[in-house]
Amino acid sequence: MVIDRNMNAPVLKKMELLAPAGTLAAFEAAVEAGADAVYVGAPTLNARALSRDFTWAEIAAMIDYAQGRGIKLYVAMNSLVKEEELPLTVETLARLAALRPDALIIQDLGVYHLAKTYFPELRLHASTLLLAHNSLAIRKFADMGFARVVLARELTLREIAAIHKKSDVELEVFVHGALCFSYSGLCLFSSSLGGKSGLRGYCVQPCRRRYTWQEKGRGKEDKKSGGYFFSMNDLCAIDLIPDLARAGVTSLKIEGRLRNTQYVGSVVRAYRTMLDAEPGDREALAKAREFLDQSMGRRSTAGYFKHTNPADALTPHHSGNIGIFLGKIERIKEGRPRFRIKSGIQVGDRLRIHHEKTGERFSFTLKTLYVGTRQVSSASAGAMVMIDTPHDAQSGDAAYLVDTKEGRALERRERLVDPLPFRKTIARLPDRDRVATVLKALQESKSASSRRPRQKPGPLGLWLKLDDLHGLQQRLPFQPDRVLVTLSRETFTQSRQLARKLNAWTRRLIWALPPIILEEDVDFYRQALVALTDLGFAAWQLGHLGQTLFFPGDAKISLFGDHTLNVLNSAALVTLQENSIGHAQIAVETDRTTLAAICRRQGGKTGAAPGLTVFGRMPLFTSRLAAEHFRYQQPFVSPKGERYELVRRWGATLALPEMPFSLLNELADIASLGLNYAVIDLTCMKLDRDLLKDLDRALNNPSKEKTGRRTFNYHGRLQ
């Protein structure tokens, strides 16, 4: 049966309700609950790498099942792709082109190049990881051929409406589910802790950890100040649907490809109820909230829709675990945790214990339950219970109900979607000739690069990055080939004050745009660009691809790409070159193997010439929030003793490591790979005598560089 979801429907029903699915059971629950569209992850190359991948037969079966019922099926292929994964990417794109999902959601600029060049029949949606946070970004992605843009979660209703007026492209917004503390696309925290890249789906959720502030001037932790400083509450916009419709939103997206079937079904029913109701229907809203109560999410917030700095986005004294809080363990009796439960539980439910001291968590299925000395199958709210756990628990740990026995039964019921008939079809996919043609084109590019006479690597170009023009008056430890200066209201004012002194730097100075330019600041940057260009500055580094629209076809301008463009493959460099960016930095989280592979294929001729940041305090979080409990310029400490600091820059809160990462003793190796330039980033650092002396020592005698500095993932393996 084909469902016409627009026939005789209220205006709100014209908006698409888009549901997540990480299992076949969740997919079926989404369809049954009334989703207009469902999104699933592509095998291996999606930004939820910790979930079980669908098989190709399952994806084919879901596409057939959904489209036969008037429902759309989108595939999220939204992971960053490393150079070595390009052949797999081509295979995946070819399979998807043959299976014809309704759209492909992507983040990687190399995937974009391959899809647009070789698989133009695929409809593309720009992932929220592409950081579409202002009208420039949306217009740029529309110009590139994206049919839809998933907006950054940090936008207000007013900003969304303003963006909609400046572009005709479809706009999709998240309305329910988990929120990241950092802007999506700019979080490096997980990657810095051992190479588990959040941009590749391996996030270890450092934002959910418990931290403490370091006491001022004493170098000790203030144990009483501990909390979950960055653990966001869950988004819930159930009562804002009419406002989102007026703002021009096309699709309402529910987060949760890692959530269970009960969550998916309950949340979809809630939003379906509101979309089918008349605006202002209080009875429908009450019914929708009942459905949401069954989803077992975190505490809720309307996110940024109403405010640029929502007070309820964070609850620092609460761990931010998914599920219903049952209570804190009072003591361990006979090896069993004992506590009073705030909600009923039964054997077969799924529970989680959260270690308050370390932040570690473990989940398990409840197999034994005691009330007093009596073993029971269930217990009601208010009962004092004891349970058996497969792991050690301690007094003070928190217990959560994360799935019910009935909810888990939904996963085991007989499936309506049967992948078996599609296995033979999948075995014949993709079109081998088509794949061979694309792979040959990639290989020919690589071979052509290898045939070019390679010049003997000369001295690596050393660039310096600053966020204060007064730094150019310092006695620097080296003569930089180029100087990058972050453009801000402060540095723009300095440029006028120091106009004469800057004359000597005009040809070497590159003005760097930050990755975040709020909609309200676009006009300032546009005016500043004109003023500085009139002064003779012709080189600009872009923090976001949308910023190319500041420079429409000006041949006198040279454009460079910052590491925030997240390049991990040579195909992405081609996309940048096609968008007039001549030089671009490889993602700072790259490993040496990936870097070497990019350089071998790129060869300095095809795509933007690659560079790399080799020193600096890289922002690990970049957030719009400025919460009351934040203590700027005061270190905070992780459970493992790692130290970080919060600073405020260009309308954002940045979390920086206490110590800069450094590849200064690897410069000879980096030069041998064929990289074009290396950036020493001194932004967010005090240019005092100690720092400059330290740099001088590291550059002139690398073996004596200060010990204890990390090398990010250069010597490891980026996951």
N, C-alpha and C positions, 0 to 999 in steps of 0.2 A: 504494500500500500504506500502511495506517495502522499506525504503530509504537506499540505499547503499552509505554511505557518503565517501567511499574510492575509488570507481570505477573511474579510469582515473583521479585521483586527484593529484594536486601538493603535494610536500612533506609536506608543512605546514598543509594540510588538514588531515594529519594523527594524528595531535594533537586533543584531544577532547575539544570541547567547552561546558563548564558546566555552566548552568544558574540557578538562584535562582527562587523559587516560594513560595509566601506566601498566594496566593489565586488561585482558579481554573482559574480565568481570566489570572493571570500572568503565570500560567503553560501553558495554551493554547497559549499565546503570545510568550513564549519562544520556543515552538515547531514550531509554524508558522514562527518564525523569523530565524530558522535554528540551534537551539541548538542540540548538539549530546547527551546531557544528562541534566537532571534537578534534583536538590536536593530540598527536602521539609523537614519540621520538623515533627518528631514523636509527637503525642499528649502528651502534658504535659512535656515530658522529653527531650526538645531540648533547645538550648542556645539562643532562641528568645522567651522567655516566655511571652513577652509583645504583641506578635502577636496573632491573632485568630488561634486556633488549627484547623487543618484539622480533619474531622471525619474519622473513619476507612473505611467507605464506599467510601469516597472521595479518600483516599490513594489507596484503591484497584482499583478504577476506573482509577486513573492516571497511576498506574503500568500497567494495561491492555492496556490502550490507548497508552502509550509510547512504551511498548515492542512490540506491534502489528505494530509499525511503525519503528522499528529498532533503537529506542531511549532508552537510559538507564534512570532508575529512582533510585536515591539514597535517603535514608532516614537518616536525621541527628538526631541522638539520643545522642547529644553531651553535655548534661548538666551534672554537677556533681550530684550524687545521694546520698541523705541522707539515713541513716540506715532504717528509717521507710518506705522508698520508694522502698525497695528491692522487696517486693511482686508485686508491680505495675510494676517494671522493668522486672520481670520474665514474667508477663502477656504480656507486650509489646513485649518482645523478642519472645515469643511463637507466637503471632499474626504475627509478621514480618517473622518468619520462615515459616509460612503457606502461607503468601502472596508472598514471594520470590522477594523482590526488588533486584536490581542489586548489591547493597552494603549498608552497614550500617556504618555511620560516627560516631565515638565515641571518648569521652575524658576520661571518668571515668574508672579507673583501676578495679573497682568492676564490672562494666558492661562488661569489657573485660573478666574477670574471668567467669562470668555467660555465656557469649556468647560462649567462646571457650570450656567450659566444657560441657554445656548442649545443645547448638544450633550450632554445628560446621558447619552446612551447610551455615550459614550466612557469606558472604564475608565482611571483616572488612577493613575500611579505618581509619587511625589515624588522628583525627581532628587537625587543627592548634593549638587548645588549649592544645595539648600535647607538644607544644614548641619544635618541631623538627628543631633545629637551627644549628646542626653540623652533621658530618658524623657518629659520635658515636650514636646519637639519631636515625638516619635513619636506620643504621645497626641493632640497638637493636629492633626497631619496626618490621623490616623485620624478624628478628629471632623469634619474638613473633607470627608471622603469619599474620601480616597486609599485605594486598595485595597492598596497596597504602598509601603513607604518604603525608599529606597536610603540606607543609613547612611553617615555620614562615615567616611572611611578611617582616622581617628585612634583608633578605639575598640578596646579590648582585648577578648579573649574574655569576661573576667569582666564587663565593662561591657555587652557585647551580651546576655549571659545575664540580667543584672539588668533591662535594658530589656525583653527578651522577656517576663519575668514580669509586667510592668506594662502590657502591651498585647497585643491579639490580632491586630494588623495584620501582614501578611506583611513579613518583613525580608529585604532583599537586601544582600549585601556584595560588594565587589570582592575577588577572591582572587588575581588575576594581572594584571601589566602595570605601566604607568607610575604613579608616585606623584607628586603635587604636594607641594612643600615647604609651601605655605600650605594652610590649611583651604580646601576648595572652597567658593566663594561669598564668600570674604573677600579674594581676591587682587586688588589694584589696580595691581600693579607694571607689567604690560604696558601697561595703559591709560595710566599716567602717562608712558610713553615715546613718546607720539604718538597716543594715542587708540585703540590696538589692544586692545580689551577682551577679556580672557580669559573673561569671563562671557558674551560674545557669540561666542566661538569663534575669536578672532583672536590668541590668545596668541603672543607672540614669544619666550617661554621665557627671561625674565631669570634664572630660577633655574639655568639651565644655563650661565650665563656664568662666566668666571674673574674673581675679585675679589682685591684685596690689602688688607691692613690698613694704616691710616695710623699712622706712628710716633707714640707718645705725646709730646705737647709740642713736636713739631718740625714738624708740618704736612706731612710728606713721606710718600710711600708706602714701606712696607717691602717692597721688591720680592721678597725671599726668602720672604715670608709668603703669597705668592699661592696661590690654590687655588680649587676648585669648591665653595665653602662650602655651597651650598644645592642641589646637584644630587643628587636622590634616586636611590637604586638602585631596581630594579624589584621589585615585590611578587611573592612566590611563596609560596602557602600549600598546596602540593601534599600536604604531610604533616600538615596540620591539619584535613582534611575531617571526621574523626570528632568533633573538638572543636567545629567549627562546627555540626555537626548537633546536638550536645548543647546548644549555646548557643541553639538555636531558630531558626537561619537557614533561610529558605525557598529562597533562590536564590543560587547561586555565580556571580558575574559576572566575566567576563574583559574587561579594558580593551583597546582597540586598533582603533578604527574607522579610524585612519590607518595601521595596520600592513598588511603584505602578506599574500597568500594563504598562503604557507608558514607564517608565524607563526600565523595563525588555525587552520589545520589541525593543526599540531603541538601547539599548546597545548590545543585542544579534545580531541585524542586522549589527551593526558596525563591530563587531569582525568576524561575518560570512563573511562579505564582504572581510576582509583582509585575512582570511584563504583560501578563494576561489581564491584569486588573486595571481599573480606571485609576488615574492619578488621584492620590488622596484617600484611597480605600483603606481605612484603618483595620478592618477585619482581615483583609488580605495581608497586611503588614504583620499583624499578630500571628497569622498562620505561617507566614514566611519565617518569622523568628523562631517558631516552634521547630521548624525543619532545621534551622541553623543550630539550635541547641543540641541536635542529634549528631552534629558533625565532629564534635570533640576537637575543636581548634584551640588556639591561644586566646587570650584576651583580645578584644577587638578595638579598632580605631578606624576613623574615616580617613586616615592617612593625610595626604597633603591637599585633598580636594577642597577643603574649606580654608585651610591656613598654610602659609609657607613654613611655619615652624610649629606644628601641632603638639600641644602639651601632652596629649595622651598616646603619642606614638611609642613611647618607651615607659616601662615600669621597672626601674633599676633594681628594686628589691625583690623582683620576681624572676625566676630562671628563664622564662620564655619557652618552656617545654610545650609540645603539642599534647593535648589531652585534657581530661578532667582531673583537677588536683584532688587527690584522695586524702592527703594529710602528711605530716612529718613523723618519721619513726621516733618513738619515744625511748625505746630501749631494745636491746637484743636479748631475748629470753630463749634459752636452750637452742641457741644458734638461729632462732627465727626472729625476724623483725616484728615488733609489736607496735601498733598505732591505731588510732581511732579514725574510721573512714568517714568522709564527708559525702560520699555517694555510694550507692549500692554496687556490689561486685559479685561475680560468680566464677566458679571454676570453669576454665576455658576462655576467660577474658585475657586480653593482652595488657600487661602492666609494664611500666618503666620506673626504674629507680635512678634518681639523680643525686650523685655525690656532691653535696654542697661545697666541700672544701676544695675539690679538684675540678669540678665542672664535668667530670666524666659521667656517662650514662650507659645503662644497659637495659635491654628489654627482654621480656620472657613471657611465656604462657603460664598463667596461674594453674597449678596442678593440685595443690593442697591448700586448704583454707580452714582456720580454726577460729571459733568464738569461745573464749575460755579454754577449756581442755577438750571441747567437743569438736570433732572434725565435721564440717558442713559443706554443702555444695554452693551455698550463697549466703550473703550477709547484707543487711540493710544499712542505710545511712545512719551514722551515730554509733554503730557497733564497734567495740574494741576487738580487733582481730590480730591473728598471727598468720604469717604466710611462709612458705618455703621459697627460697630464691636460689638460682644456680650460681650466683656470684655473691661475694661478700657485701653486706650492707652495714651501715653504721648509724648510730644515733644521730639525729639531725638531718639525715638524708630525706629527700622528698619522694613520694610515690604518686604516680599518675596512672589513670586508666586511659589507654591509647586506642583500644579496639575492644568491641564486645564479642561475646561468643556468637551472637546472632549475626553481627556484621562480618565475622570471619567465615560464617557459613555461606554468605553470599559469594565468596571467592570459590567455593567448592561445588556450587550447584551446576547442573548441566548447562553447557554453553549453547547459546542461540547462534553464535558465530562459529562456523566450522572451517578451519584453515585447510583441512585435508584435501578437498577438491582442487585447491589452488597450488598444491605442491608440484604437480607436473608442469603447470604453466610457469611457475617461478623457475623451474629447472631450465627452461628455455630462454630465460631473461638474464641479462639484458641483450640487446642486439650487439653481438660480438664484433661485427664489422664497424659499427659506430664507435664502440669503446676503443677498438684498435686505432681508428682514425684520430681520435682525441689524444690517446696516449702517444701516438707517433708524433703528433704536433708538439706535444710537451717534450718528447725525447729529442726531436730535431732542434728545438730551442736550446736544450741542454748541450747537444752535440756541437751546435754552432758556437756556443759560448766556449766550449772546451777547445775548439779548433783555433779560436782567436789567439794570436800570440799574447801570452800573459807577460805583462811587464814585471820585472823584479820588484817585489813589494818595497816601496820606499817608506819614508817616515810616515806614520799614520797621522792624518790630519787631526789636530787636537782643538776641540772647540770648548768654549767656556760658557756656562749658563748662569745668569744672575737674576735676582729679582729686585735689585737696587742699583741704579746707575752710578751711585757714588762708589760702587765697587771698582769701577774703571779707574778711579783715582788712586787705588791701592797699588803698592808695588807687588805685582803678581809673580808667582813662582815660575811661570812660563809665558811665552808670547803666543797667545791663541791665534789660530788661523781665522776663526770666526768667533764672534761673541753673540750669544743669544740673551736677550733681555725680555723677561715676561712683561707684557703690556698690561698695565693696571692704571687706575686713576692716579696712583702715587707716582709711578714711573713716567706717565704722560706729563704730569706736572713737572717732574724733574727734567724731562727732555727740554722743556722751555727754559728752565732755570739754568741748565748746563749747555745750552744750544751751541755756544762757541767751542766749548771743550769737546763736544761730540763730533765736530767737523772731521777730526782725525780718524774717527771710527766709522764714518758714514758707509764706506764700502764693505767693511767687515762686520757691521752690526746687523743682526737679524732680530726683528721684533717677533716675540713668541706669544701667540694667543693661547689663553688657558682652554682646557677642554670643556669647561662649563661657562657659557655666557647666557645668563638668564634673559628671558624675553625683554624685560624692562631695561636691560643694559645693551641691547643690540644697537640702539641708536648712538650710544656713547662710543662704542667701538668703531662703528662706521665713520663717525666724525673724526675720531682720533686717527684712523687709518688714512683718511684724506689729508689731514694736517701733517702727519709724519711723511707721507708720500711726497707732499709738496716741498718738504725739507730735503728731499733727495734720498730717503730710505726706500730701497726697492726690494728688500728681501724679508720674507715673512714665514714664520713657522706656524703651522696649523695644528691645533689640538683636537679638532674634529673636522671630518670631511665636509660638513655643511658650510664651513668657513670659506670654502672656495668661492662661494657666492659673493663674498666681499670684493672679489677681484675678477669681474666678468671680462675675460678675454684681453687683459692688459699684458701685452707682450714684454713690456719693460719690467714687469714684476717677476721675481723668482720665488717659487713656493717650495717649502720644505715641510716634511711630516714629522710630528712628534711621536714618541713611543706610545702615546695614548690611542693611536690609530690601530694598535694591536695587530701588527704584521708578524706572521709566523711562517709565511711561504712566499715563493717568488711570484705566484699568480696574483697575490695581493699587491705586490709592487707594480705589476702591470696595470692594475686598476688605478693605482695612485698616479702613475705616469699618464694614463689616459685622462686623468683629471687635473693635468698640468702641474703635478707635484714631482719635481725633479730629483729630490733627495728625501729619504725617509728613514727614520730609525726603526730597527727591528724591535719587537716587544721586549721590554726589559726582563720579562720572566723567561726568556728563551734559554735553552741549554746549548752547549757548544756544538753538539752533534747537529742540531737543527740549524744553528747559525752557519756552520760549515756547508751544510747541504744547500741552503739558500744561496750562499755565495758561489758555489760550484755551478748551479743552474743559471743564476742571474748574470754572472760574468761581467757585471758593470755596464752592460749594453742594453739589456731588455728589462724594462721596468725602472722604477726610481732607484737611484744609487743608494745602497744601504749604509746606515751608520748605527751606532749603539751607544747608549749611556753606559759609562763605565765606572761612575762614582756618583754618589748622592744619597740623600735621604728621600727615597721614593715614597710618595703618599700611598699607604696601604689601604686606608679607607678614604673615600671622598664623599662626604654627606652634606645634604642641605640643612640638616638639623643643627640647632645650637641650643641644646637642652640646658635647663637650669642647673643640673648636676654636673655639667662639664666643667672641668678646671683646666683652662687653657694655659700652656707653657708650664704645666706641672706634670711630671712623669706619672704614668699609670703602669701597673705591673701585672703580668699574667700569672696564672697558677704555677708556671714553670720558671718564674723569675725573669722573664723577658721584659724589657723596659721600652716604653713608647711615650709619645707626647702628642697632645692635641694642639693644633694651631688653626687660625682662621685666615683663609685666603680666598679672594675673588668670590665671595658669597658662599663659601663652602667651609665645612669643618674637615680638616685633614688629620689623619692619624699617621704619625711618622715614627720610624724606629729611632731609638736613642742614638745608635751608631749608624753611620752611613755604610752602605754596601760598597765594595771596592773591587775592581778588576784592574787596578793600576799596575799590578805586577804581572798582568797577562797581556799587556799592550803589544809586545812583540808577537805573541801567538795570535792575537786578534788581527794584527796587520798581515800576518802570513795567510790568513783565511781569505783576504781580498776585500776586507771592509774598507769603505771610503773614508770614514771619519769616526772619531770617538768623542763623546761629550762628557765633560766633567761638570756636574750639576751642583752648584753651590746655593741654589735657592733654599730658603728656609734654614739657612745656616749663618752663623755669625762669622763674618770675615775678620777674625782676630789673628794675632801674630802666631798663635799655636797652630791654627788650622793651615795657614799659609806655609808655615815652616814644615808642617807634616806633609803637605802636598809636594813641596820642593824636594823633601827627602825621598818620597815615594817615586817621583818622576825621574829623579837623577840616580837613585839607587834602589830599585824595586825590592831587592831582597831585605831592605831595612824598613819596609812599610810597617806601619803600626799593626800589631797583631790583634786578633779578636774580631776582625771585620769579616762579615759574610760575603760570599761571592754570588748571592742569589742562587740561581739554578745552573750557573755556567758549568760547574763540574759535576752536576747531578743529572737527573733525567726528569724533564718536565712531563707530568702526567696530564 
